[in-house]
């Protein structure tokens, strides 16, 4: 991260301490923000915030105090209580693996991260759920755009950075390390390991990095994304049957 973004994270932590006081246990940066794959203005700054307890009033106060920072610096907070963090590895395994691969404890103790345990079957299940959810997202965009190509492209470009999360998880499922690998290399490795074309995601990654590429009609763009996701859904789903 650049100095301005790091300063924003420091200010964010100060706001958290002011609002949650003794209930703030840890603030942990993870993912691309603490790896070589971070791209300013494109990558999200993922922050795990662990609390002893929280309530709607204090969460609302935090949102009000931090909304400008969160938006301006693409900071994505993931807020959990200590109990939730210790018991959610089976459903948030992709996110937890990202934390284990690359993290920086900004506040509190890193001891709390030892609550994370990894299960490949849980990882496969979460990946299948996210892959199927991504298919649903894109189909929904096509319907919502109502044939307007410009609007559809806006929807796709505004879509979350789910692709990188999914692809890192898919590589982990194959026992591959993803530490220090940027999104472009990650896509290429998934294509190789799963024998699938992810041209749509390569285009999406290039557009997000503001690279000049050959224009692609939005509907054709969406079709390529769906084609790649469809193949991956079938492969990951078949892994369950092979394991039985």
C-alpha positions in Angstrom: 0.0 0.0 0.0 1.0 3.6 -0.5 1.6 5.9 2.4 -1.8 7.6 2.1 -3.7 4.3 2.2 -1.7 3.1 5.2 -2.4 6.4 6.9 -6.1 5.8 6.2 -5.9 2.4 7.8 -4.2 3.9 10.9 -7.0 6.5 11.1 -9.6 3.8 10.7 -8.1 1.9 13.6 -8.2 5.0 15.8 -11.9 5.4 15.0 -12.5 1.7 15.9 -10.7 2.2 19.3 -12.7 5.3 20.0 -16.0 3.6 19.3 -15.5 0.0 20.5 -13.0 0.7 23.2 -12.1 -2.4 25.2 -14.3 -4.6 22.9 -11.8 -4.1 20.0 -9.6 -7.2 20.1 -7.8 -7.1 16.7 -7.5 -5.3 13.4 -5.9 -7.4 10.7 -5.0 -6.5 7.2 -5.1 -9.4 4.7 -5.1 -10.3 1.1 -3.6 -8.2 -1.7 -3.2 -5.2 0.6 -0.3 -7.0 2.3 1.1 -8.8 -0.7 2.9 -7.9 -4.0 -0.4 -8.3 -5.9 -1.8 -5.0 -4.5 -2.9 -2.6 -7.2 -3.7 1.0 -6.1 -7.2 2.1 -7.1 -8.1 -1.5 -8.1 -7.5 -3.8 -5.2 -9.7 -3.7 -2.1 -8.0 -3.2 1.3 -9.4 -6.1 3.2 -9.6 -5.6 7.0 -10.7 -8.2 9.5 -12.1 -6.5 12.7 -12.6 -8.8 15.7 -14.6 -7.6 18.6 -15.5 -9.1 22.0 -19.1 -7.9 21.4 -20.9 -5.3 19.3 -24.3 -3.9 18.8 -26.2 -2.0 16.1 -25.7 1.4 17.8 -21.9 1.2 17.8 -21.7 -0.3 14.3 -23.8 2.6 13.0 -21.5 5.1 14.7 -18.5 3.4 13.2 -20.1 3.5 9.7 -20.8 7.3 10.1 -17.3 8.0 11.4 -15.5 5.9 8.7 -17.7 6.2 5.6 -15.4 8.6 3.8 -12.3 6.5 4.5 -14.0 3.3 3.5 -15.1 4.6 0.2 -12.1 6.7 -0.8 -9.5 4.0 -0.1 -11.6 0.9 -1.1 -11.4 -0.4 2.5 -13.6 -3.5 2.9 -14.2 -4.3 6.6 -15.1 -7.8 7.7 -16.5 -7.5 11.3 -16.9 -10.5 13.6 -17.0 -11.2 17.3 -14.4 -13.4 18.9 -16.9 -16.3 19.2 -18.0 -15.9 15.6 -14.4 -15.8 14.3 -13.5 -19.0 16.2 -16.5 -21.0 14.9 -16.9 -19.8 11.3 -13.9 -21.4 9.6 -16.2 -24.0 7.9 -18.2 -21.3 6.1 -15.6 -18.6 5.6 -12.7 -20.8 4.7 -11.7 -18.9 1.5 -11.5 -15.7 3.5 -9.6 -17.4 6.3 -7.1 -18.9 3.9 -6.5 -15.4 2.5 -5.8 -14.3 6.1 -3.4 -17.2 6.7 -1.5 -16.6 3.5 -0.9 -12.9 4.0 -1.7 -10.8 7.0 -0.5 -7.9 9.1 -1.8 -7.3 12.6 -2.5 -3.6 12.8 -3.9 -3.7 16.3 -4.2 -6.4 19.0 -2.6 -9.8 19.1 -2.0 -12.3 16.2 -2.7 -15.1 18.7 -6.4 -14.9 17.8 -5.6 -16.1 14.3 -4.7 -19.5 15.7 -8.4 -20.3 15.8 -8.3 -20.9 12.1 -8.4 -24.6 10.9 -8.5 -25.7 7.3 -10.6 -28.5 5.8 -10.5 -29.2 2.0 -14.1 -30.5 1.9 -15.3 -27.3 3.5 -13.3 -25.3 1.0 -14.8 -27.3 -1.9 -18.3 -26.7 -0.6 -17.8 -22.9 -0.2 -16.2 -22.7 -3.7 -19.1 -24.5 -5.3 -21.6 -22.1 -3.5 -19.6 -19.0 -4.6 -19.3 -20.3 -8.2 -23.0 -20.9 -8.5 -23.7 -17.6 -6.8 -21.4 -15.8 -9.4 -23.4 -17.5 -12.2 -26.6 -16.1 -10.6 -25.1 -12.6 -10.3 -24.2 -12.4 -14.0 -27.6 -13.7 -15.1 -29.2 -11.1 -12.9 -27.1 -8.4 -14.5 -28.2 -9.5 -17.9 -31.8 -9.2 -16.9 -31.5 -6.0 -15.0 -29.6 -4.3 -17.9 -32.6 -4.9 -20.2 -30.5 -5.1 -23.4 -28.6 -1.9 -22.6 -25.0 -2.8 -23.4 -23.5 0.3 -21.7 -25.4 -0.4 -18.5 -24.5 -4.1 -18.6 -20.8 -3.2 -18.9 -21.2 -0.9 -15.9 -22.8 -3.7 -13.9 -20.0 -6.1 -14.7 -17.2 -3.6 -14.0 -18.8 -2.7 -10.7 -19.1 -6.4 -9.7 -17.1 -7.3 -6.6 -13.5 -8.7 -6.9 -15.0 -12.1 -6.4 -13.0 -13.6 -9.2 -9.7 -13.3 -7.4 -11.1 -14.8 -4.3 -12.6 -17.7 -6.2 -9.5 -18.4 -8.2 -7.2 -18.4 -5.2 -9.5 -20.9 -3.5 -9.5 -23.1 -6.6 -5.8 -23.2 -6.6 -5.7 -24.0 -2.9 -8.1 -26.9 -3.6 -5.4 -28.3 -5.9 -2.7 -27.9 -3.3 -1.1 -24.9 -5.0 0.4 -21.9 -3.2 -1.1 -18.5 -4.0 1.2 -16.3 -1.9 2.5 -13.3 -3.9 0.7 -14.2 -7.1 -1.2 -11.4 -8.8 -4.6 -11.8 -10.4 -3.4 -12.2 -13.9 -1.0 -15.1 -12.9 -3.8 -16.6 -10.8 -6.2 -16.7 -13.7 -3.5 -18.3 -15.9 -2.8 -21.0 -13.3 -6.5 -21.8 -12.8 -6.8 -22.2 -16.6 -3.9 -24.7 -16.6 -5.0 -26.7 -13.5 -8.6 -27.0 -14.5 -8.3 -27.0 -18.3 -10.8 -24.2 -18.7 -10.8 -20.9 -20.7 -11.2 -17.9 -18.5 -10.9 -15.3 -21.2 -13.8 -13.3 -19.8 -12.1 -12.9 -16.5 -8.8 -12.0 -18.1 -10.6 -9.2 -19.9 -12.3 -8.1 -16.7 -8.9 -8.0 -14.9 -7.4 -5.9 -17.7 -10.3 -3.5 -17.7 -10.1 -3.0 -14.0 -6.4 -2.2 -14.3 -7.3 0.3 -17.1 -5.3 -1.5 -19.7 -6.0 -0.8 -23.4 -7.6 -3.9 -24.9 -9.8 -4.7 -27.9 -13.4 -3.6 -27.2 -15.8 -6.4 -26.4 -19.6 -6.2 -26.5 -21.0 -6.4 -23.0 -23.4 -9.3 -23.7 -20.5 -11.3 -25.3 -18.4 -10.4 -22.3 -21.0 -11.8 -19.9 -21.3 -14.9 -22.0 -17.6 -15.6 -21.7 -17.8 -15.1 -17.9 -20.7 -17.6 -17.7 -18.9 -20.1 -19.9 -15.9 -20.2 -17.7 -17.9 -20.3 -14.5 -20.1 -23.1 -15.9 -17.1 -25.4 -16.5 -15.7 -24.7 -13.1 -19.1 -25.4 -11.4 -19.2 -28.9 -13.1 -15.6 -29.7 -12.2 -15.9 -28.7 -8.5 -19.3 -30.4 -8.2 -17.8 -33.6 -9.6 -15.1 -33.5 -6.9 -17.7 -34.3 -4.3 -18.7 -37.5 -6.1 -15.1 -38.6 -6.5 -14.4 -38.2 -2.8 -17.3 -40.5 -1.8 
